[in-house]
């Protein structure tokens, strides 16, 4: 079983990954942010480092998916390979922060790698408003995220909604604005019940 969690920066993906892995006793797989050698440079000089950052993410997520498939274990994954290709890379290109030449090269590489990728058994999309995202980003206090603008988060949210509206796999949308699954067991229970219903429907 492969559950993947998608959502904007600050939507709660890592927290939910941790809680679900603990509940189901499955293996958690987190996004490689803290060890990313490009992340600080990117947030300080986006146009210069956008292509490098996206290639790093693409390589790591593909490698992770390959390892997950070969392991045969049940996993909960923090962020998907699709989000880079459908959200972050095209947004950087649209904002003039990734040159067209680089963007086209990125898309070609993604299409090649995607031909070897199996979609998750269930995709959970954490939908969050901008105030919720900003509050969570400020709460966790990552220094490199201090420069993230409201405009940037808004553009990402719009692309997430467009991508999710056309997603063809098994999908569960969780509205997080009125949920505190990190600290409220009842809220977490609601999410688990919905996931159980989706998982049981797969068999």
SVG drawing of the C-alpha trace seen along z (x, -y; Angstrom):
<svg xmlns="http://www.w3.org/2000/svg" viewBox="-16 -38 41 45">
<polyline fill="none" stroke="black" stroke-width="0.4" points="0.0,0.0 1.3,-3.4 -0.4,-6.5 1.0,-9.9 0.3,-13.2 0.2,-16.4 -0.3,-20.0 1.2,-23.5 4.1,-24.7 2.8,-24.7 -0.3,-22.6 0.8,-19.9 2.1,-17.1 5.0,-16.1 2.9,-16.1 0.2,-14.0 2.8,-11.6 4.2,-11.1 0.9,-10.5 -0.4,-8.1 2.8,-6.1 2.5,-5.7 -1.2,-4.8 -1.0,-2.2 2.6,-1.1 3.8,-1.8 7.1,-3.2 7.2,-7.1 9.1,-8.7 9.7,-12.4 10.6,-15.1 14.4,-15.7 14.4,-19.4 16.9,-19.9 19.6,-18.0 18.9,-19.7 22.1,-21.5 20.2,-24.0 17.4,-25.1 19.1,-28.1 20.6,-29.3 17.2,-29.0 15.3,-31.1 18.0,-33.8 18.3,-33.8 15.5,-31.9 16.2,-32.6 19.8,-31.3 19.0,-28.1 15.5,-27.1 16.5,-24.5 19.1,-23.0 16.6,-22.7 13.9,-21.1 16.3,-18.6 17.5,-17.7 13.9,-17.1 13.0,-15.2 16.0,-12.9 15.4,-12.3 11.7,-11.6 12.2,-9.2 14.9,-7.4 12.6,-7.2 9.8,-5.7 12.1,-3.1 13.2,-2.1 9.6,-2.0 8.5,0.2 11.4,2.6 10.9,2.9 7.3,4.0 6.5,2.4 3.5,0.2 4.5,-3.4 3.2,-6.9 5.0,-9.5 5.4,-13.2 4.9,-15.0 4.8,-13.4 6.8,-13.5 3.8,-15.0 3.9,-18.2 7.2,-19.3 6.2,-18.9 2.6,-20.2 3.0,-22.9 6.5,-24.1 8.4,-24.0 5.7,-25.5 5.1,-28.2 8.7,-29.2 8.7,-29.3 5.5,-31.5 7.1,-33.9 10.1,-34.3 12.3,-32.5 13.1,-29.5 14.3,-30.1 12.2,-28.4 15.2,-26.4 15.6,-24.9 11.9,-24.4 11.6,-22.4 14.6,-20.3 13.0,-19.6 9.6,-18.7 11.3,-16.2 13.2,-14.6 10.0,-14.3 8.0,-12.7 10.7,-10.1 10.9,-9.3 7.1,-9.4 6.8,-6.6 8.4,-4.3 6.3,-5.6 3.2,-3.9 0.7,-6.3 0.0,-5.9 -2.9,-3.7 -4.3,-6.8 -3.4,-10.5 -4.4,-12.7 -4.6,-16.4 -4.4,-18.8 -6.3,-21.9 -5.4,-25.0 -6.1,-28.8 -3.3,-31.3 -3.8,-32.4 -3.5,-28.8 -0.4,-28.3 1.2,-31.5 0.4,-30.6 2.0,-27.1 5.1,-28.4 5.6,-31.0 5.0,-28.5 7.7,-26.1 10.2,-28.9 12.4,-27.6 14.8,-30.4 14.9,-29.8 11.1,-30.1 11.1,-33.7 11.3,-35.1 8.3,-33.2 5.7,-35.8 1.9,-35.7 1.8,-36.0 4.1,-32.9 1.8,-30.8 -1.3,-32.1 0.1,-31.1 1.0,-27.6 -2.5,-27.2 -4.1,-28.0 -1.9,-25.4 -2.7,-22.8 -6.4,-23.3 -6.0,-23.0 -3.9,-19.9 -6.2,-18.2 -9.3,-19.0 -7.9,-16.8 -6.3,-14.1 -7.5,-10.7 -6.3,-8.4 -7.8,-7.6 -8.1,-10.9 -9.1,-12.1 -9.3,-15.9 -8.9,-17.1 -9.8,-20.7 -7.3,-21.7 -8.5,-25.2 -10.8,-24.0 -8.7,-20.9 -6.0,-20.6 -5.0,-17.0 -1.6,-17.6 -3.0,-18.3 -6.7,-17.1 -7.2,-13.3 -10.8,-13.7 -9.8,-15.6 -7.1,-13.0 -9.7,-10.3 -12.0,-11.9 -9.1,-11.8 -8.3,-8.1 -12.0,-7.1 -12.0,-8.7 -8.7,-7.0 -10.0,-3.6 -13.1,-4.0 -11.0,-4.8 -8.5,-1.9 -11.3,0.6 -12.8,-0.4 -9.6,0.5 -10.0,4.2"/>
</svg>
